[in-house]
Amino acid sequence: MGGAYGSPNLSAVLKSIILMISDRALIAKYPLDEKNQAIVSHKDILAKMIEPGEGSNADFSDVLVNMAFDNVKVSKKMAKAYLKGVNKTGIESLVNSLKQIREFLKIDDSLKMSRLEWIFGIPQVLSKPNFKSRQQQYGVELIDLISDEYCQFKSGCVKGITDAFLGQLFKAKGRMDS
């Protein structure tokens, strides 16, 4: 089990939960109540469904789309997990994340525009105070080097990641060319 220095290996439990909720007949026969839906929409279980791991052929995109339909909490958690997946450097995980993001953005409900903003980000001009003139500097005034950025793309659902997908794409421009 787990202790003060190690966590328990609950991968088998997570796998069984994921398999149970991915079975449409089972969910139709025994629908999830609010408490059970909260367990299924926990960030760790969602992360496991989004990124099942190396060598796993499991595809939970249909289940994830059904869970995110008109559900703000689950959609925000999923957008955050997708942005973290795009941050990874492995080509396979990046391709998988981009495919899942495409399915996530195809959901046609009342949250469609919010999902676009969460994933791609909202452009914002950078600013910082100039201590000599005691005024703010904006955008191009901040550029010292040609590689400096004057604009960033903020996501409304993620605090830890400074840039959303478009910001990460601009930062990686030229590095991923082959």
C-alpha positions in Angstrom: 0.0 0.0 0.0 1.1 3.6 0.4 2.9 5.2 3.2 4.6 8.5 4.2 7.1 8.2 1.4 5.3 6.4 -1.3 1.9 6.4 -2.9 -0.2 3.3 -3.5 -0.4 1.8 -7.0 -4.1 2.4 -7.8 -3.7 2.0 -11.6 -5.8 -1.2 -11.6 -8.6 0.5 -9.8 -8.4 3.5 -12.1 -8.4 1.2 -15.1 -11.5 -0.6 -13.9 -13.4 2.7 -13.2 -12.5 4.0 -16.7 -13.6 0.7 -18.3 -16.9 0.8 -16.4 -17.7 4.4 -17.4 -16.7 3.8 -21.0 -19.3 1.0 -21.4 -22.3 2.7 -22.9 -24.7 -0.1 -22.1 -23.7 -0.1 -18.4 -24.0 3.6 -18.1 -27.4 3.5 -19.9 -28.6 0.8 -17.4 -27.0 2.4 -14.3 -26.7 6.2 -14.8 -24.2 8.1 -12.6 -25.6 10.3 -9.9 -24.0 13.6 -8.9 -21.6 12.1 -6.4 -20.4 9.4 -8.8 -20.0 11.9 -11.6 -17.8 14.0 -9.3 -15.5 11.0 -8.8 -15.3 10.3 -12.5 -14.6 13.9 -13.3 -11.7 14.1 -10.8 -8.6 15.6 -12.4 -6.5 12.5 -11.9 -9.0 10.2 -13.5 -9.5 12.7 -16.4 -5.8 12.9 -16.8 -5.5 9.1 -17.0 -8.3 9.0 -19.6 -6.7 11.7 -21.7 -3.2 10.2 -21.4 -3.6 6.5 -20.8 0.1 5.8 -21.0 2.7 4.2 -23.2 1.6 1.1 -25.2 -2.1 1.6 -24.3 -4.5 1.4 -27.2 -7.4 2.8 -25.1 -9.3 5.6 -26.7 -11.7 7.4 -24.4 -12.5 10.4 -26.6 -16.2 9.5 -27.0 -16.5 9.2 -23.2 -14.7 12.5 -22.7 -16.8 14.3 -25.2 -20.0 13.0 -23.5 -18.7 14.1 -20.1 -17.8 17.6 -21.4 -21.1 18.4 -23.1 -22.5 21.5 -21.4 -20.5 20.8 -18.3 -18.3 23.8 -17.4 -16.3 22.1 -14.6 -15.3 19.0 -16.6 -14.6 21.1 -19.7 -12.2 23.4 -17.8 -10.4 20.4 -16.2 -10.1 18.8 -19.6 -8.8 22.0 -21.3 -6.2 22.2 -18.5 -5.1 18.6 -19.0 -4.9 19.1 -22.8 -2.7 22.2 -22.5 -0.4 20.3 -20.2 -0.3 17.5 -22.8 0.7 19.9 -25.5 3.5 21.1 -23.3 5.2 17.7 -23.4 8.0 17.2 -25.8 7.4 13.7 -27.1 6.1 13.6 -30.6 3.6 10.7 -30.0 2.1 12.4 -26.9 1.9 15.7 -28.8 0.1 14.1 -31.8 -2.3 12.3 -29.4 -3.0 15.5 -27.5 -3.7 17.4 -30.8 -6.1 14.7 -32.0 -8.0 14.9 -28.6 -8.0 18.7 -28.7 -9.6 18.5 -32.1 -12.4 16.3 -30.8 -12.8 18.5 -27.7 -13.2 21.6 -29.8 -15.8 19.9 -32.1 -18.3 19.7 -29.3 -21.3 21.8 -30.4 -22.9 23.2 -27.2 -23.2 26.4 -25.3 -19.5 26.2 -24.1 -18.0 26.1 -27.6 -16.6 29.6 -27.5 -15.3 29.2 -24.0 -13.4 26.0 -25.0 -11.8 27.9 -27.9 -10.7 30.6 -25.5 -9.4 28.1 -23.0 -7.4 26.1 -25.5 -6.1 28.8 -27.9 -6.0 31.7 -25.4 -6.8 35.3 -25.5 -4.1 37.6 -27.0 -2.8 40.2 -24.5 -0.2 42.9 -25.1 2.6 42.6 -22.6 3.3 45.6 -20.3 5.7 46.5 -17.5 6.5 49.6 -15.6 9.3 51.9 -16.6 10.9 53.1 -13.4 12.7 56.1 -15.0 9.7 57.7 -16.5 7.2 56.2 -14.1 4.9 55.1 -16.9 3.9 51.7 -18.3 5.5 50.4 -21.4 3.4 48.3 -23.8 4.0 45.8 -26.6 6.8 46.8 -29.0 8.4 49.3 -26.5 9.4 46.3 -24.4 11.4 44.6 -27.2 15.2 44.6 -26.7 16.0 41.5 -28.8 14.5 40.3 -32.0 13.4 37.1 -30.2 11.5 39.0 -27.5 7.7 38.7 -27.5 5.3 41.7 -27.2 2.1 39.6 -27.0 1.0 36.6 -25.0 -1.9 34.3 -25.2 -3.5 33.7 -21.8 -5.9 30.9 -21.0 -8.7 31.5 -18.6 -8.6 28.0 -17.2 -4.9 27.5 -16.4 -2.9 29.4 -13.9 0.4 27.5 -14.0 0.9 27.6 -17.7 1.7 31.1 -18.8 0.6 30.6 -22.5 -2.2 28.8 -24.1 -1.8 26.7 -27.3 -1.1 29.7 -29.6 1.5 31.1 -27.3 3.3 27.8 -27.0 3.2 27.4 -30.7 4.8 30.8 -31.3 7.5 30.0 -28.7 8.3 26.7 -30.3 8.4 28.2 -33.8 11.6 27.1 -35.5 12.5 24.5 -32.9 10.2 21.8 -34.2 11.1 22.2 -37.9 12.7 19.1 -39.4 
